[in-house]
Amino acid sequence: MTATITLLGALFAHYRRHPVQGIFLLVGIVVANVLLAGTLLINAQARASYGQGEQLLNASPSGQIRHRESGRPVDETDYILLRRSGFDTVAPLLRQVVRTSTNEAVELLGIDVFAMPRGTAAGDSGQTSELDFTGFAYPPYSLWASPTRLAQLGADEGERLPLLSGSSLPPLTALPDSQLGHRMLIDIGALQELTNQRGRLSSLLVFPTTAEQISRLEDALPHDLVYVSGSDAPDPAELTRSFHLNLAAMGLLAFVVGIFLTYNALAFSYTDRAELIRKLRLAGIARSEMRNALLLELALFLALGLLLGGWLGARLAASLLPGVGQTLAQLYGVYIAYPDSLVPAGFWLPPLMTAAAALLCVLFPLREMLDAPILEQRQSAWQHRNIQRRDRWFAVVGAGLLLAALFTALTLSRTSLGLWPALAGMACLLLGAALLLPLVLRLLLSALARAVPARNARLSWLVADSRWLLGPASLALMAMTLALVANSGLNTLIGSFRDATEQWLDQRLAADLYLRGDLDPGTLVEGLASEATGLEAGERYRTTVVRPTPRGGRAELEIVSLRSGARFRNAVRLIDGVDNAAERFRAGEGIYASERAWRLDGWATGQQVRLCADRPELPVLGTYHDYGNPRSQWMVSRDRFLECWPGQT
C-alpha cells in the first residue's frame, strides 16, 4: 500500500509541474456532469409538479367551468347564481397579465380566499395558516408571490411595483407556498378594478365533491358555460414533452462533449508522462503496480469530478428553474413549483455514464500506456501499429452503428415505433459517422501522399506530419465533428421550424384584422364602410366540448367554423386528405381534424365522427397543422356549425 501511495505521489508530481493539464482533466469531467445533472433535476422537478396538479393555497381543483368559446370571459352573475343555488365548492378565478414600468410581464391570479373550501385557503394546513387573509382581501390589499418569484423580479417584500398604465400593484408579500411558481395571487376584486374587468371572470374553479353534485352542477350551468374535469384537460406533461426532450438532449450532448474532453485530457496526460512511466518501469515498478496506481489516479479524478459536477448541477438547476418556469408559463400556460429543495431524482444516470466513460479510458489510453514497450527504440513502430489497430476497431464499430441506423430508418418507414427509436437511430448515425472519420482521413492522406511528387519535399513532409498527427488528434476531430453536426442540425431545425411557422401563419391569418366579442358582422361592415370602402367581414365561431376519443380516453375538443370563399378556403392546407376534400368540406359533407387530434387522440382521415347529438355522423376529410394549440380541434363549415350550435349567432 505504501508503495502504491509513493508511486501515486510520483504520478501526481507531473500535475504540480503542469497544473493546466490537471485542471483541464477535471474540467472535462465536471462539464460532462454539470449540464446532465442540471437538466435531469429540472425535468424531475417539472414532472413532480405536473403529478401534483395545479394547486392554489394547498387546494387542488378537480375541474373548472369555462365559456364554451375559448377565450371568452365568464359573467360574474352566473357565478353568484351558482353560489346562491348551493354550489359552495365553486370559486371564482380571474387571470390577467400586466406589465411593470420596466416592461416585465407579471401574471396575476385573482381569487376570493373566503370562497375557497374550508381547510385549504383559510385552514390550519401549516404554511397558509400564518397568512393575513384580512390584509389580502381588504384595502390596501396585498400581492402574494413566492420568494423565488420576488427575487426573479428584483423586488423586496412590501414594495409596490409600478405598472406601465401608471397605477401600482398592492404591497408584495412573500408567500411560503412554493406551488405558486411563476404566478402571483391578488384579491379578485382588486384585480378587476386594476385591469378594468368588472363583472368578468376567467373561469370558475370546482373543488372536489361528489359525482351527484357535479351532475347537478352541470345541469345548472347556463348554455354558454361548460364544465371541464381535470382529467379531461390537456396533460401538462404531454404539452411540454418536446421542451423537456430538448433539455435532456442538451444535457446528453454536453455529457458526450465532456467525455471527449476527458478522454483527450487523459490521453494527452499519459502521452506527456510516457517518459516518466517508462523510467519507473525500468526502475523496477511492476506492470500490475503501475496499473493499480493509474486506476487509483483515474478513480480520484472521476470521483472528484462527479461530486463537483453533481453539486454544480444542482446549483445550476436551482438557478435556472425560475427561468424554465417562466418559459413554460408563457409558452404552454403550464406552471411548476419553485421549491426550497429539488426533487432527488435522476442521480443514478451521471455516475452510470461517468463509469462508462471511465471504462473507455481504461480500455484505450490507459491500456495503451501499460502495453507500451519499455525500450525506446521500439515505441515508434508499436505506436503506429496500435493506432492502425484502433482505427480499424473504430471503423468496425462505426460500420455497425451505421447499419443499426439504416435498420432503424427502414423499420420506422414501415411502422411507427415512437420518438425514442428515431432518436436512437439518429445517435447511431452520428456516432457511426464520427467513428469512421479517422480511417477515412487516413485513407485520404495516404492517397494524397502517393499523389505528391517526390521532389516536393516540403509538401511531402506536410502530408506525412498530418498522418502522424491524425493518431493523437483523432478523438479531438471526432468531438469537433459531432459538435459541428449538432450545431448545424440545431440551426437547421430552428430555421426550418421558424420558416414553417411563418408560412403557416401567413396562410392561416387570412384576415387583416380580427375582432373578438358579441359583434354583428352586418352592423360591423356598415360601421366600417363609412371609414373605408371594399371591406369584407367574415364570422368565425368557436365552442368547446368534451368527447371520448378513439383511443379510449376523453379529450377537451375545440370546434371552430370556417367561412366559405377563396380567401378563407386557402387558409387551410391539409397534411392528409381524401379525394375532393375541399369540395366536400364546403358542401358540409365532413370535417377537418387538427394534427394533434389525429396523432394524440386518434381521429384519423376517413373515420366517422358525430358533430352533435341530433345530427348524423360525418367523415374526417383530412388533417391540418395547428401549431401552438394545446387542445385538439375540429374544423367545420359555417353552416354545419350553426346547425349544431345556433345559439352562437
C-alpha angles and dihedrals in degrees: 000000000000090000091051092051091048091049090047090053090053091052093048090050086075090065091051088060093039106030093163090068092054092047091048091051093049093044090054092055093044093049089050090058107031101071093034093053092041096052092044091053093046092050092046092051091049092050090050090053091049090051092053092051127215112325133185117191092338091310120120115201114220092207145332141235116234140169113273090234108068113245097017116125126244116242111244091221089064089057092049091051091051092051091048088051090061102263096135094161090072119095130180124245131190119188118195136163118215131177126231124223088267089056092251112153112233121189114213127195114202113206139166104231092194091056092055115103116273115262093035118064099015098021131106097262099138109252100040097042092080096053124111102238092174091059089047097053102037133057132314080027125193135242116228121210137157115262090244091056091050090052090048090055092044090235132138129223111273093025120130111220113221117227132217088245090065098251127103135233120243118269113292120247123190107233114203089215107111092190091079092075110164095357129091125210125226135164109275094229092052091049092049090054093043095052099031093245099133111167093009130111131184094217144323119254115223115203125205115295139141124303089241091055091049090051091051090048093053091050091051096051120109115249093256095056128075133192114230117194118220089242090057095050119098112281107247091210090056093046093052099037094108091050093053091042089058090049092051091047091052090051093049092046090051089050092052091049090047091051091053089050091050093047093050092045091053093045091049091046092053092045092050091049095044092108092049093049091046091052091048089052090049089049089062105270107149121233091243092052091050090047092051092049093049091046091050090049090050092047092052092051093046094047093048092045092047094051094044092044092049092049093047090044090056091048090048092050092049092051095045097043095084090050091049090049091051091050093049091048094050097042103036108011088241122137130205130191124257099216127187089238129028126243107268096233136127096029092127096065100063093051090045094051091042088054089052090051090049089052090054090050091050093047096050125018097023095045091045090053093051093046094049113116116254095221111084097218092062098049099083095055091042092051091050092051092045093052091049091049091049092050091051090050090049089049093052092049091044092051089050091052091049090051089050090051091050091049091049092049093050091047093048090049089062102033137025106241096165136247103303096059088050091052090047090053091050091050091051090051094050097043093043092053091047093050091051092052098087093051092046092049091047091052091048092049091048090052089047091050091055091049095051112094114247092232091061096082097169094054091044090052091049093053093045092049090049090053090051093048091050090074100061093029098050095095092048090051090050091050092048091049092052091047092050093047092048091049093047092046092049092049090048091048094049093043093048092048091048092050092046092049093048092049090047092050092048088051100043098041092072095157125070094219132027122201125188125202144062096319129154109221093214094052090044093053092047090051094048094042089071089060100039138003130231096038121153124194124203126190121227118191127196137184137169126228137167115233136174111252128226088248094062101260134097125251136191103240128200115209118196134178128234120209119227121247135088094269094057096031091061090051091082122063114186124227091199130001147159124255114291090005095157094051093046091047092053089050090054094245096131149347139252121237125209121243090252091053088051102043101035104027101031104240097146130180111281097026120126118239134179112234095190136353100259097045132079121256119275129205125244101247097189148329129248139190116265104177118195097012110127091197131068112249140203121199120207136173117271093248093051091049094052091047090060099034108026091160090072091077 
